Amino acid sequence: MPAGERIWALLERVRRESVRACRLTRFYLQPVEDLTGPGVALFVGNLKKGLSQRLYERILLERLGAENRWDSIEVIYYDFGSLVLVYSNPERADEAYHILKQSTFEDRPILAMILPRLIAANLPNDVQPLLVLVNVKSGGCQGIELITSFRKLLNPHQVFNLDCGGPLPGLHCFRHLKRFKILVCGGDGTVGWALSCLDNVGQDAACPTPPMAILPIGTGNDLARVLRWGPGYTGGEEPLTILR
């Protein structure tokens, strides 16, 4: 049925054509098609930058085997040596995740993450979600304290640990949203890192230039001072106050 069509009006039309057809008419509910694409998204990173798609596929197949091959490749971020695999079978995706987590490439551990799916069509028009990127290594233990607090206050799928794949996984998850905001928690280097990834992901994103705020952590926060975001997070502020 098209959106907005009334069931009673549809039954009236069917009854005018055939009373028997009207009596036999049944309606069934089924999930709306996933606009972000079906299946489970598996983010794979820490590979060599700038390789061809064929070489990336060969590297992964050598480790996964043909029985755990993906159904499609959603996107390849060549500048970061990362890509997103899509599996229609959740069990196969889970198996591939565990295999890659224990694999290496050129003596470096391969990064593997199961990404959440954000459905833009389910968000009200007046809602602007917040993406939080936290560098847990900034400011001693302050980053760890912040990410723990933010995950309690917000949906954990909104809060990403930059120690696990950097800003790329979070920005990829939000790329279909027409409106969202970003909060970067870290130093000047963290902000530059997030902007670099945003420039890459934003090329085919629904919102290529979302507003970004900075929560300075640790030292080296000259950018935050110039933008008048304050000297830095001291640990005495309530995370809920920061979000407001």
RAVENLIN-V112846 format. One record per residue. RES is the residue in one small letter. PHI is phi in radians with two decimals (999 if undefined). OMEGA is omega in whole degrees, 0 to 359 (* if undefined). NEAR is the number of other C-alpha atoms within 8 Angstrom. Layout:
res=RES phi=PHI omega=OMEGA near=NEAR
res=RES phi=PHI omega=OMEGA near=NEAR
//
This chain:
res=m phi=999 omega=175 near=3
res=p phi=-1.15 omega=179 near=4
res=a phi=-1.09 omega=178 near=4
res=g phi=1.60 omega=179 near=4
res=e phi=-1.31 omega=183 near=8
res=r phi=-1.59 omega=182 near=6
res=i phi=-1.11 omega=182 near=6
res=w phi=-1.11 omega=179 near=6
res=a phi=-1.13 omega=178 near=8
res=l phi=-1.14 omega=178 near=9
res=l phi=-1.12 omega=178 near=10
res=e phi=-1.08 omega=179 near=8
res=r phi=-1.14 omega=180 near=8
res=v phi=-1.14 omega=182 near=11
res=r phi=-1.15 omega=178 near=11
res=r phi=-1.14 omega=180 near=7
res=e phi=-1.43 omega=182 near=7
res=s phi=-2.84 omega=178 near=8
res=v phi=-1.15 omega=180 near=9
res=r phi=-1.11 omega=179 near=7
res=a phi=-1.11 omega=178 near=10
res=c phi=-1.12 omega=180 near=10
res=r phi=-1.16 omega=182 near=6
res=l phi=-1.58 omega=182 near=6
res=t phi=-1.22 omega=178 near=7
res=r phi=-2.29 omega=178 near=4
res=f phi=-2.07 omega=181 near=4
res=y phi=-2.24 omega=177 near=4
res=l phi=-1.66 omega=174 near=4
res=q phi=-2.54 omega=183 near=4
res=p phi=-1.07 omega=175 near=4
res=v phi=-1.19 omega=180 near=4
res=e phi=-1.02 omega=179 near=4
res=d phi=-1.22 omega=184 near=7
res=l phi=-1.24 omega=179 near=8
res=t phi=-1.54 omega=180 near=8
res=g phi=1.85 omega=182 near=5
res=p phi=-1.33 omega=173 near=7
res=g phi=1.62 omega=181 near=9
res=v phi=-1.76 omega=181 near=12
res=a phi=-1.65 omega=180 near=12
res=l phi=-2.01 omega=179 near=14
res=f phi=-1.47 omega=180 near=14
res=v phi=-2.16 omega=182 near=13
res=g phi=-2.41 omega=180 near=12
res=n phi=1.22 omega=174 near=13
res=l phi=-1.66 omega=179 near=10
res=k phi=-1.23 omega=182 near=7
res=k phi=-1.36 omega=170 near=9
res=g phi=1.29 omega=177 near=8
res=l phi=-1.39 omega=176 near=9
res=s phi=-1.38 omega=178 near=6
res=q phi=-1.05 omega=181 near=7
res=r phi=-1.09 omega=180 near=6
res=l phi=-1.23 omega=176 near=8
res=y phi=-1.07 omega=180 near=9
res=e phi=-1.09 omega=180 near=8
res=r phi=-1.13 omega=179 near=8
res=i phi=-1.04 omega=183 near=8
res=l phi=-1.26 omega=180 near=8
res=l phi=-1.15 omega=177 near=10
res=e phi=-1.09 omega=182 near=7
res=r phi=-1.70 omega=184 near=9
res=l phi=-1.50 omega=187 near=12
res=g phi=1.44 omega=183 near=8
res=a phi=-1.11 omega=183 near=6
res=e phi=-1.23 omega=179 near=5
res=n phi=-2.02 omega=179 near=10
res=r phi=-1.17 omega=179 near=8
res=w phi=-1.27 omega=178 near=9
res=d phi=-1.52 omega=178 near=8
res=s phi=-2.82 omega=174 near=7
res=i phi=-1.86 omega=184 near=10
res=e phi=-1.25 omega=181 near=8
res=v phi=-2.83 omega=174 near=7
res=i phi=-2.10 omega=175 near=10
res=y phi=-1.74 omega=187 near=9
res=y phi=-1.08 omega=183 near=10
res=d phi=-1.17 omega=183 near=7
res=f phi=-2.06 omega=181 near=11
res=g phi=1.08 omega=184 near=14
res=s phi=-2.32 omega=176 near=14
res=l phi=-2.69 omega=181 near=13
res=v phi=-2.08 omega=178 near=12
res=l phi=-1.66 omega=179 near=14
res=v phi=-2.08 omega=177 near=14
res=y phi=-2.06 omega=175 near=14
res=s phi=-1.43 omega=180 near=9
res=n phi=-1.81 omega=181 near=8
res=p phi=-1.04 omega=181 near=9
res=e phi=-1.15 omega=178 near=6
res=r phi=-1.20 omega=177 near=9
res=a phi=-1.11 omega=179 near=15
res=d phi=-1.15 omega=178 near=8
res=e phi=-1.13 omega=179 near=9
res=a phi=-1.11 omega=179 near=10
res=y phi=-1.03 omega=183 near=12
res=h phi=-1.20 omega=178 near=8
res=i phi=-1.16 omega=182 near=10
res=l phi=-1.19 omega=179 near=13
res=k phi=-1.06 omega=182 near=10
res=q phi=-1.74 omega=183 near=8
res=s phi=-1.79 omega=178 near=9
res=t phi=-2.27 omega=174 near=9
res=f phi=-2.42 omega=184 near=9
res=e phi=0.91 omega=177 near=4
res=d phi=1.15 omega=175 near=5
res=r phi=-2.01 omega=178 near=7
res=p phi=-1.17 omega=176 near=10
res=i phi=-1.38 omega=178 near=14
res=l phi=-1.53 omega=177 near=12
res=a phi=-2.36 omega=180 near=11
res=m phi=-2.48 omega=170 near=8
res=i phi=-1.47 omega=184 near=9
res=l phi=-1.62 omega=174 near=10
res=p phi=-1.27 omega=177 near=7
res=r phi=-1.82 omega=177 near=7
res=l phi=-1.79 omega=183 near=8
res=i phi=-1.70 omega=184 near=10
res=a phi=-1.06 omega=183 near=9
res=a phi=-1.15 omega=182 near=6
res=n phi=-1.50 omega=182 near=5
res=l phi=-1.56 omega=175 near=7
res=p phi=-1.07 omega=184 near=6
res=n phi=-1.13 omega=183 near=4
res=d phi=-1.63 omega=182 near=4
res=v phi=-1.76 omega=177 near=7
res=q phi=-2.20 omega=185 near=7
res=p phi=-1.08 omega=180 near=7
res=l phi=-1.94 omega=174 near=9
res=l phi=-1.78 omega=182 near=13
res=v phi=-1.90 omega=178 near=11
res=l phi=-2.01 omega=186 near=14
res=v phi=-2.07 omega=172 near=14
res=n phi=-1.56 omega=186 near=12
res=v phi=-1.20 omega=180 near=13
res=k phi=-1.51 omega=181 near=9
res=s phi=-1.41 omega=173 near=12
res=g phi=1.12 omega=180 near=10
res=g phi=1.19 omega=181 near=7
res=c phi=-1.69 omega=184 near=9
res=q phi=-1.12 omega=179 near=11
res=g phi=-1.10 omega=179 near=16
res=i phi=-1.16 omega=178 near=9
res=e phi=-1.09 omega=182 near=8
res=l phi=-1.14 omega=184 near=10
res=i phi=-1.15 omega=177 near=13
res=t phi=-1.14 omega=180 near=8
res=s phi=-1.20 omega=181 near=9
res=f phi=-1.13 omega=180 near=11
res=r phi=-1.25 omega=174 near=11
res=k phi=-1.40 omega=183 near=8
res=l phi=-1.44 omega=184 near=7
res=l phi=-2.00 omega=170 near=8
res=n phi=-1.15 omega=181 near=8
res=p phi=-0.97 omega=179 near=9
res=h phi=-1.26 omega=177 near=6
res=q phi=-1.57 omega=188 near=11
res=v phi=-1.99 omega=184 near=15
res=f phi=-2.10 omega=176 near=14
res=n phi=-1.51 omega=183 near=12
res=l phi=-1.21 omega=176 near=11
res=d phi=-1.30 omega=180 near=8
res=c phi=-2.03 omega=176 near=7
res=g phi=1.65 omega=180 near=11
res=g phi=1.30 omega=182 near=9
res=p phi=-1.29 omega=188 near=12
res=l phi=-1.03 omega=181 near=11
res=p phi=-1.03 omega=180 near=10
res=g phi=-1.14 omega=179 near=12
res=l phi=-1.14 omega=178 near=11
res=h phi=-1.12 omega=181 near=8
res=c phi=-1.10 omega=185 near=11
res=f phi=-1.63 omega=190 near=10
res=r phi=-1.18 omega=180 near=13
res=h phi=-1.57 omega=181 near=12
res=l phi=-1.42 omega=181 near=10
res=k phi=-1.33 omega=180 near=8
res=r phi=-2.46 omega=171 near=9
res=f phi=-2.84 omega=180 near=13
res=k phi=-2.08 omega=181 near=12
res=i phi=-2.17 omega=171 near=12
res=l phi=-2.05 omega=180 near=12
res=v phi=-1.80 omega=181 near=14
res=c phi=-1.89 omega=182 near=14
res=g phi=2.90 omega=179 near=18
res=g phi=-1.61 omega=181 near=13
res=d phi=-1.06 omega=179 near=12
res=g phi=-1.10 omega=179 near=7
res=t phi=-1.16 omega=179 near=11
res=v phi=-1.12 omega=178 near=11
res=g phi=-1.08 omega=177 near=8
res=w phi=-1.09 omega=180 near=9
res=a phi=-1.13 omega=180 near=12
res=l phi=-1.15 omega=178 near=8
res=s phi=-1.11 omega=178 near=8
res=c phi=-1.19 omega=179 near=11
res=l phi=-1.11 omega=179 near=12
res=d phi=-1.09 omega=180 near=9
res=n phi=-1.37 omega=181 near=8
res=v phi=-1.22 omega=185 near=13
res=g phi=-1.16 omega=182 near=12
res=q phi=-1.09 omega=178 near=7
res=d phi=-2.21 omega=181 near=7
res=a phi=-1.62 omega=178 near=10
res=a phi=-1.19 omega=177 near=9
res=c phi=-2.20 omega=186 near=12
res=p phi=-1.25 omega=183 near=11
res=t phi=-2.29 omega=178 near=6
res=p phi=-1.24 omega=176 near=9
res=p phi=-1.13 omega=183 near=7
res=m phi=-2.22 omega=176 near=8
res=a phi=-1.93 omega=183 near=8
res=i phi=-2.09 omega=169 near=11
res=l phi=-1.96 omega=185 near=12
res=p phi=-1.14 omega=176 near=15
res=i phi=-2.26 omega=176 near=15
res=g phi=1.34 omega=182 near=12
res=t phi=-1.78 omega=178 near=6
res=g phi=1.20 omega=183 near=6
res=n phi=-1.98 omega=181 near=13
res=d phi=-1.10 omega=180 near=7
res=l phi=-1.07 omega=180 near=7
res=a phi=-1.12 omega=179 near=15
res=r phi=-1.18 omega=179 near=10
res=v phi=-1.08 omega=179 near=7
res=l phi=-1.46 omega=178 near=6
res=r phi=1.09 omega=175 near=6
res=w phi=-1.54 omega=179 near=11
res=g phi=1.80 omega=184 near=7
res=p phi=-1.25 omega=180 near=8
res=g phi=2.62 omega=179 near=11
res=y phi=-1.38 omega=184 near=10
res=t phi=-1.75 omega=182 near=6
res=g phi=1.72 omega=181 near=5
res=g phi=-1.57 omega=182 near=5
res=e phi=-1.39 omega=175 near=8
res=e phi=-1.37 omega=179 near=6
res=p phi=-0.98 omega=179 near=9
res=l phi=-1.13 omega=177 near=7
res=t phi=-1.13 omega=179 near=7
res=i phi=-1.10 omega=181 near=7
res=l phi=-1.16 omega=180 near=5
res=r phi=-1.29 omega=* near=4
//
